[in-house]
Amino acid sequence: MTFGIYAFPRDRSEAEAAADLAELYGFESLGTGDHIRHPRIPEDPVMDGWSLVAAWATMTQRVRIGVFVTNLIYRDPVLLAKQATTVDQLSDGRLDLGLGTGVYETDHLMSGVEIWSPAERVARLGEALDIVDGLLRGRLDRYQGRFYTFEQAAVSPRPFQTPRPPLTVAAEGPRMLRLAAEHADRWMTFGGFADADEIEAKTRSRISFLRQASVELGRDPEALRRALFVFPPLEPWASADGFRGLVDRYTKIGVQEFFFPIPRDDQMSAFEKVAADVLPDYRTNT
């Protein structure tokens, strides 16, 4: 079982504070998102995800870093592979490469990309996963797809990690889940915009689907790590007991990794207690 935090820093000082929190309090991972503009709070500044993790690579020494998840609306897969290998080198092999389709209208509007249908989003993700995986493994130099076409591509220098940085795929629906079962090292879900009971039920159903899809694809279901991106209404920092209850609830249905929002100032007392007293218990018992 592993625990990470995620943050959407508004400036350099917040970016540094997030890196310090992850390192100081013993979290395994630090992540951010990938949006041109904050999709839910338009008035809030938001930093570019891949520029931020490149900075985090030099601000941190231990934690794994990643964009959870990269937004395909304006990230070309060849450029993404280049960014990934650069950050993997800068971090001495601490990159987790997250990939998703992107869904927010603001990302389409600000990048001038027409809004895709759900079917197109899935198809684009399938091609992007083939491309990024092939380029990072050094097995691909040209591609002719429905959405992406290129020739004479190469990723040099090679990634620090071999055969490539681990791939995280964010997926909720059946077609996306099948892509995760086929390509990913880690599947990530935020459960959807629902109440806590519905999020748990949906997560349980998706884990069951992933296991079955893995078997059908000839893959060991346990080879795919299962991660929960903890998002409201789930609240991890109300108390240490509340944190335990949340983690226990989801580990019982098969979640192995958790990514929590960075705490607010008024949540630091509970956060510090969790880091000091609760996380060591989980690590000792798993």
VOGU-656292 format. One record per atom (N, C-alpha, C): x, y, z. Coordinates in steps of 0.2 Angstrom, whole numbers, padded with zeros to 4 digits, always signed. Example, Ala and Ser with C-alpha at 12.3 -4.5 7.8 and 13.67 -1.06 7.14 Angstrom:
+0066-0028+0039+0062-0022+0039+0066-0016+0039+0064-0011+0035+0068-0005+0036+0064+0000+0039
//
This chain:
+0004-0006+0000+0000+0000+0000+0004+0006+0000+0003+0011-0004+0007+0017-0005+0002+0023-0004+0005+0029-0002+0001+0035-0001+0004+0041-0004+0001+0045-0008+0003+0051-0011-0001+0057-0010+0001+0063-0011-0003+0069-0011-0002+0072-0018-0008+0076-0019-0008+0080-0026-0009+0087-0024-0007+0092-0028-0008+0099-0027-0008+0102-0034-0012+0108-0034-0012+0112-0040-0010+0119-0038-0003+0120-0037+0000+0126-0035-0002+0132-0039-0003+0138-0036-0004+0144-0039+0002+0148-0041+0008+0146-0037+0014+0150-0039+0020+0146-0036+0026+0149-0037+0032+0145-0035+0032+0143-0027+0030+0148-0023+0030+0146-0016+0025+0140-0014+0019+0140-0017+0015+0134-0016+0018+0128-0019+0021+0128-0025+0025+0122-0028+0030+0120-0023+0034+0124-0020+0039+0122-0016+0036+0119-0009+0031+0122-0007+0028+0120-0001+0025+0113-0002+0022+0111-0007+0020+0105-0009+0025+0099-0009+0031+0101-0012+0037+0097-0013+0039+0095-0006+0040+0101-0002+0042+0100+0005+0038+0095+0009+0031+0096+0009+0026+0092+0013+0027+0085+0011+0027+0083+0004+0028+0076+0002+0034+0073+0005+0040+0077+0004+0046+0074+0007+0047+0074+0014+0045+0079+0018+0045+0079+0025+0041+0074+0029+0035+0073+0026+0030+0069+0029+0030+0061+0027+0034+0060+0023+0035+0053+0021+0030+0050+0016+0027+0054+0012+0023+0051+0006+0027+0049+0001+0024+0044-0003+0028+0040-0008+0028+0044-0015+0022+0048-0016+0021+0051-0022+0019+0058-0021+0020+0062-0027+0018+0069-0027+0015+0070-0034+0009+0072-0035+0006+0073-0042+0003+0080-0043+0001+0081-0049-0003+0087-0051-0007+0086-0057-0011+0091-0059-0015+0090-0065-0012+0093-0071-0016+0093-0076-0014+0096-0083-0020+0100-0086-0020+0106-0084-0025+0110-0087-0022+0117-0089-0025+0120-0094-0022+0127-0096-0025+0132-0091-0032+0131-0089-0035+0135-0084-0039+0130-0079-0039+0132-0073-0043+0128-0068-0050+0127-0070-0052+0120-0071-0058+0119-0075-0064+0120-0070-0063+0120-0063-0069+0121-0059-0069+0127-0055-0063+0130-0054-0063+0137-0051-0059+0141-0056-0062+0144-0061-0059+0148-0066-0055+0154-0063-0057+0157-0057-0053+0163-0055-0046+0161-0052-0045+0154-0050-0039+0152-0047-0034+0151-0052-0028+0154-0051-0022+0152-0056-0020+0145-0055-0017+0142-0061-0015+0135-0061-0009+0135-0065-0004+0131-0062+0003+0130-0066+0002+0125-0071+0006+0125-0076+0007+0120-0081+0009+0114-0078+0006+0108-0079+0008+0102-0076+0015+0099-0077+0016+0099-0083+0023+0096-0085+0029+0100-0083+0028+0107-0084+0033+0112-0081+0034+0111-0074+0028+0110-0070+0029+0109-0063+0032+0103-0061+0031+0097-0064+0034+0091-0062+0042+0091-0064+0043+0095-0069+0051+0096-0070+0054+0099-0065+0050+0105-0062+0053+0108-0056+0053+0104-0050+0048+0100-0049+0048+0096-0043+0054+0090-0044+0056+0089-0050+0061+0084-0050+0067+0086-0047+0068+0093-0047+0074+0096-0044+0073+0098-0037+0067+0099-0035+0065+0101-0028+0065+0095-0023+0065+0089-0026+0064+0083-0022+0069+0078-0023+0070+0074-0018+0075+0069-0018+0073+0062-0018+0067+0061-0015+0065+0054-0014+0058+0052-0017+0053+0057-0017+0046+0055-0019+0046+0054-0026+0041+0050-0028+0040+0049-0035+0035+0055-0037+0036+0057-0044+0032+0063-0046+0028+0061-0052+0023+0065-0054+0019+0063-0060+0013+0068-0061+0011+0068-0067+0005+0072-0069-0001+0067-0069-0006+0068-0065-0011+0063-0065-0018+0067-0066-0019+0067-0073-0016+0064-0078-0015+0068-0084-0010+0067-0088-0009+0071-0094-0015+0071-0098-0016+0077-0101-0022+0079-0105-0021+0079-0112-0024+0074-0115-0023+0073-0123-0026+0078-0127-0030+0082-0124-0033+0087-0129-0028+0092-0132-0022+0093-0128-0017+0098-0131-0010+0095-0130-0009+0088-0129-0003+0085-0128-0002+0080-0134+0002+0082-0138+0004+0077-0144+0008+0071-0141+0006+0065-0142+0009+0059-0139+0017+0059-0140+0019+0061-0146+0027+0061-0147+0030+0066-0143+0027+0072-0142+0030+0077-0138+0029+0075-0130+0024+0071-0129+0023+0069-0122+0029+0064-0120+0030+0059-0125+0036+0054-0124+0042+0058-0122+0043+0063-0126+0049+0067-0125+0050+0071-0118+0044+0074-0116+0043+0077-0110+0045+0072-0104+0042+0066-0105+0042+0060-0100+0049+0058-0099+0053+0057-0105+0060+0055-0104+0064+0060-0101+0063+0066-0102+0067+0072-0099+0066+0072-0092+0059+0072-0090+0058+0072-0082+0060+0066-0079+0060+0060-0082+0063+0054-0079+0070+0055-0078+0074+0058-0083+0081+0059-0082+0082+0064-0076+0079+0069-0076+0080+0075-0071+0078+0072-0064+0074+0067-0063+0072+0065-0057+0076+0058-0055+0081+0056-0059+0084+0050-0058+0079+0044-0057+0074+0044-0062+0070+0038-0062+0064+0038-0057+0061+0044-0056+0056+0044-0051+0049+0047-0054+0049+0046-0061+0043+0048-0064+0037+0043-0065+0031+0044-0063+0025+0040-0065+0022+0044-0070+0021+0041-0076+0018+0044-0082+0010+0043-0082+0006+0048-0081-0001+0047-0081-0004+0049-0087-0009+0046-0090-0012+0048-0096-0019+0047-0096-0023+0052-0098-0030+0052-0099-0032+0056-0105-0039+0056-0106-0041+0059-0112-0042+0067-0112-0043+0069-0106-0045+0076-0105-0053+0076-0107-0056+0080-0102-0064+0080-0103-0066+0087-0103-0063+0092-0100-0066+0099-0099-0066+0103-0105-0072+0106-0106-0073+0111-0111-0068+0116-0112-0066+0119-0106-0061+0125-0106-0055+0123-0109-0052+0117-0108-0046+0114-0111-0047+0114-0119-0053+0112-0121-0054+0112-0129-0054+0119-0131-0058+0124-0128-0059+0131-0130-0052+0134-0130-0048+0134-0125-0042+0138-0124-0037+0135-0129-0037+0129-0131-0032+0126-0135-0034+0126-0143-0040+0128-0144-0043+0128-0151-0044+0121-0154-0045+0116-0149-0047+0110-0152-0054+0108-0151-0057+0106-0157-0064+0105-0156-0066+0099-0151-0072+0100-0148-0074+0095-0143-0075+0088-0146-0072+0083-0143-0072+0076-0146-0079+0073-0143-0081+0068-0147-0086+0063-0144-0083+0058-0139-0087+0055-0135-0084+0050-0131-0081+0045-0134-0083+0043-0140-0080+0037-0144-0073+0039-0146-0073+0046-0149-0066+0048-0151-0061+0049-0146-0063+0051-0140-0059+0051-0134-0056+0044-0133-0060+0039-0133-0057+0033-0131-0052+0030-0137-0054+0032-0143-0050+0030-0148-0043+0033-0148-0043+0040-0147-0037+0044-0146-0033+0041-0141-0036+0039-0135-0032+0037-0130-0028+0030-0132-0032+0026-0135-0029+0020-0137-0023+0021-0142-0024+0025-0146-0018+0027-0151-0012+0030-0147-0014+0034-0142-0009+0038-0138-0005+0033-0134-0008+0028-0131-0005+0023-0127+0000+0019-0131-0002+0017-0137+0002+0013-0141+0008+0017-0143+0007+0024-0144+0013+0028-0147+0018+0029-0141+0015+0031-0135+0020+0033-0129+0023+0027-0127+0020+0021-0126+0023+0015-0124+0029+0013-0129+0027+0013-0136+0032+0011-0141+0038+0015-0141+0037+0022-0141+0042+0027-0141+0047+0026-0135+0044+0026-0129+0048+0025-0123+0052+0019-0122+0049+0013-0125+0053+0007-0125+0058+0007-0131+0058+0012-0135+0063+0012-0141+0061+0007-0147+0054+0005-0147+0052+0000-0152+0048+0003-0158+0048+0010-0158+0043+0013-0163+0047+0019-0165+0046+0020-0172+0049+0026-0175+0044+0030-0180+0039+0026-0182+0034+0029-0186+0027+0026-0184+0022+0030-0186+0015+0027-0184+0010+0030-0189+0005+0026-0191+0000+0029-0196-0007+0026-0192-0010+0031-0189-0016+0030-0186-0022+0034-0188-0027+0033-0185-0033+0038-0187-0032+0045-0185-0029+0046-0179-0028+0053-0176-0021+0055-0176-0016+0050-0176-0009+0052-0175-0005+0049-0180-0001+0053-0184+0003+0050-0189+0010+0054-0188+0016+0050-0189+0022+0053-0188+0027+0048-0191+0033+0051-0193+0039+0047-0196+0045+0049-0192+0050+0045-0192+0057+0047-0190+0057+0049-0183+0053+0046-0179+0053+0048-0172+0058+0044-0168+0061+0048-0163+0066+0044-0158+0066+0048-0152+0066+0044-0146+0066+0047-0140+0074+0046-0137+0077+0052-0137+0084+0052-0135+0086+0058-0131+0088+0058-0125+0091+0052-0121+0085+0047-0119+0087+0041-0118+0082+0036-0116+0080+0037-0109+0074+0035-0107+0072+0036-0100+0077+0033-0095+0077+0036-0089+0081+0033-0084+0079+0026-0082+0072+0025-0081+0069+0019-0079+0068+0014-0085+0069+0008-0084+0069+0003-0090+0063-0002-0088+0059-0004-0093+0060-0002-0100+0057+0005-0102+0053+0008-0097+0050+0014-0097+0047+0016-0090+0046+0023-0089+0042+0024-0083+0035+0021-0083+0033+0019-0077+0027+0016-0076+0021+0020-0079+0016+0017-0082+0011+0020-0085+0005+0020-0081+0002+0026-0079-0005+0026-0076-0010+0028-0081-0016+0025-0081-0021+0027-0085-0027+0028-0081-0030+0034-0082-0036+0036-0078-0042+0033-0082-0047+0030-0079-0052+0027-0083-0058+0026-0079-0064+0027-0081-0070+0026-0078-0075+0021-0082-0076+0022-0088-0081+0018-0092-0078+0012-0095-0082+0007-0097-0079+0001-0099-0074+0001-0104-0075+0005-0110-0070+0005-0115-0063+0008-0112-0063+0013-0108-0057+0015-0105-0054+0010-0101-0058+0007-0097-0056+0002-0092-0052-0003-0096-0055-0005-0101-0051-0011-0105-0045-0008-0108-0044-0002-0110-0038+0001-0112-0033+0001-0106-0035+0002-0100-0031+0002-0094-0028-0005-0093-0033-0010-0093-0031-0017-0092-0026-0019-0097-0026-0017-0103-0022-0019-0108-0015-0015-0108-0015-0009-0106-0008-0005-0107-0005-0003-0100-0009-0002-0095-0007+0002-0089-0003-0003-0084+0001+0001-0080+0004-0002-0074+0000-0001-0068-0003+0005-0068-0008+0007-0063-0014+0010-0066-0020+0008-0063-0026+0011-0065-0028+0016-0060-0031+0022-0062-0033+0027-0057-0040+0029-0058-0044+0030-0052-0050+0032-0053-0051+0038-0047-0056+0042-0049-0058+0047-0044-0065+0045-0041-0068+0040-0044-0075+0038-0042-0081+0041-0045-0080+0048-0048-0085+0051-0051-0088+0056-0046-0093+0060-0049-0096+0066-0045-0102+0063-0042-0102+0060-0036-0107+0056-0032-0106+0057-0025-0111+0054-0021-0110+0053-0014-0105+0048-0012-0103+0047-0006-0098+0042-0004-0100+0035-0005-0106+0033-0004-0108+0026-0005-0108+0025-0012-0110+0029-0017-0110+0028-0024-0103+0027-0027-0099+0032-0024-0092+0031-0026-0089+0024-0025-0090+0022-0018-0088+0015-0017-0090+0010-0021-0097+0010-0022-0100+0005-0026-0097+0005-0033-0096+0011-0036-0094+0012-0043-0087+0009-0043-0083+0011-0038-0076+0009-0038-0075+0001-0038-0079-0002-0034-0080-0009-0033-0081-0012-0040-0086-0010-0043-0088-0012-0049-0083-0012-0055-0079-0006-0055-0074-0005-0060-0068-0010-0058-0067-0011-0052-0061-0016-0050-0063-0023-0053-0069-0025-0052-0072-0031-0054-0071-0032-0062-0073-0026-0065-0072-0026-0073-0065-0027-0075-0061-0023-0071-0053-0023-0073-0051-0030-0072-0052-0033-0067-0050-0040-0066-0052-0045-0071-0058-0044-0073-0061-0049-0078-0058-0047-0085-0057-0041-0087-0054-0039-0093-0047-0041-0093-0043-0041-0088-0036-0043-0087-0036-0050-0089-0040-0054-0086-0040-0062-0087-0041-0063-0095-0046-0059-0098-0048-0060-0105-0042-0058-0109-0038-0054-0107-0032-0051-0111-0026-0056-0109-0027-0061-0105-0021-0065-0103-0016-0062-0099-0019-0057-0094-0014-0054-0090-0016-0056-0083-0011-0056-0078-0012-0057-0071-0016-0051-0069-0022-0052-0066-0026-0046-0063-0022-0042-0058-0018-0045-0054-0014-0042-0049-0008-0038-0051-0007-0039-0058-0001-0035-0061-0003-0028-0062-0009-0026-0062-0012-0019-0063-0013-0016-0056-0009-0011-0054-0010-0008-0048-0017-0004-0048-0020-0003-0042-0027+0001-0042-0026+0006-0037-0027+0013-0040-0026+0019-0036-0033+0023-0036-0034+0026-0030-0040+0030-0029-0037+0038-0028-0039+0042-0033-0038+0049-0032-0043+0052-0028-0042+0053-0022-0047+0055-0017-0049+0063-0018-0056+0063-0019-0058+0069-0022-0065+0070-0018-0067+0077-0017-0074+0078-0013-0079+0074-0017-0084+0071-0013-0085+0072-0006-0081+0068-0001-0076+0064-0003-0072+0060+0002-0067+0065+0005-0067+0065+0012-0063+0070+0015-0058+0066+0020-0051+0066+0018-0046+0062+0022-0044+0066+0028-0044+0073+0028-0041+0076+0034-0045+0079+0039-0051+0076+0040-0055+0078+0045-0053+0076+0052-0050+0070+0052-0047+0067+0058-0043+0061+0056-0039+0059+0061-0035+0053+0060-0039+0047+0059-0045+0046+0063-0049+0041+0063-0053+0041+0056-0055+0047+0054-0058+0047+0048-0054+0045+0042-0047+0047+0042-0043+0044+0037-0042+0037+0037-0042+0034+0043-0042+0026+0044-0048+0023+0041-0054+0026+0042-0060+0024+0040-0060+0024+0032-0058+0029+0029-0058+0030+0022-0053+0025+0019-0047+0024+0021-0042+0020+0018-0045+0012+0019-0047+0011+0025-0050+0004+0026-0056+0002+0022-0060+0007+0021-0066+0006+0017-0064+0004+0009-0059+0007+0007-0057+0006+0000-0052+0000-0001-0048-0001+0004-0043-0007+0003-0047-0013+0003-0053-0013+0007-0057-0019+0007-0060-0021+0000-0060-0016-0004-0063-0018-0011-0057-0018-0016-0051-0018-0014-0046-0019-0019-0041-0013-0020-0042-0007-0018-0038-0001-0019-0031-0002-0015-0026-0001-0019-0019-0002-0016-0015+0005-0015-0017+0010-0019-0014+0016-0018-0019+0022-0017-0017+0027-0014-0021+0033-0012-0017+0039-0014-0021+0044-0017-0018+0051-0018-0023+0056-0015-0020+0059-0010-0024+0064-0006-0023+0071-0008-0028+0075-0007-0027+0082-0009-0022+0085-0003-0018+0090-0005-0014+0094+0000-0018+0097+0005-0016+0097+0011-0021+0099+0017-0021+0107+0017-0027+0109+0019-0027+0117+0020-0024+0118+0027-0023+0124+0028-0019+0126+0035-0023+0123+0041-0030+0124+0040-0034+0122+0046-0034+0114+0047-0032+0110+0042-0031+0103+0042-0025+0100+0044-0020+0105+0045-0013+0102+0046-0012+0098+0052-0016+0099+0058-0015+0095+0064-0017+0088+0062-0023+0087+0059-0025+0080+0057-0020+0077+0052-0017+0081+0047-0013+0079+0043-0006+0076+0046-0004+0080+0051+0002+0078+0054+0002+0072+0058-0004+0071+0061-0006+0065+0066-0006+0059+0061-0009+0060+0055-0009+0054+0051-0002+0052+0048+0002+0057+0047+0008+0056+0044+0013+0052+0050+0012+0055+0056+0016+0052+0061+0014+0045+0064+0007+0045+0065+0004+0039+0068+0001+0034+0064-0002+0036+0059-0007+0031+0055-0003+0028+0049+0000+0032+0045+0004+0029+0039+0009+0024+0041+0013+0025+0047+0017+0019+0048+0014+0013+0050+0008+0013+0053+0004+0007+0054+0003+0003+0048+0000+0007+0043-0001+0003+0037+0005+0000+0033+0010+0004+0034+0016+0001+0031+0019-0005+0034+0018-0005+0041+0021-0011+0045+0016-0017+0043+0010-0016+0042+0005-0021+0042+0004-0024+0034+0007-0021+0030+0006-0023+0023+0013-0025+0019
//
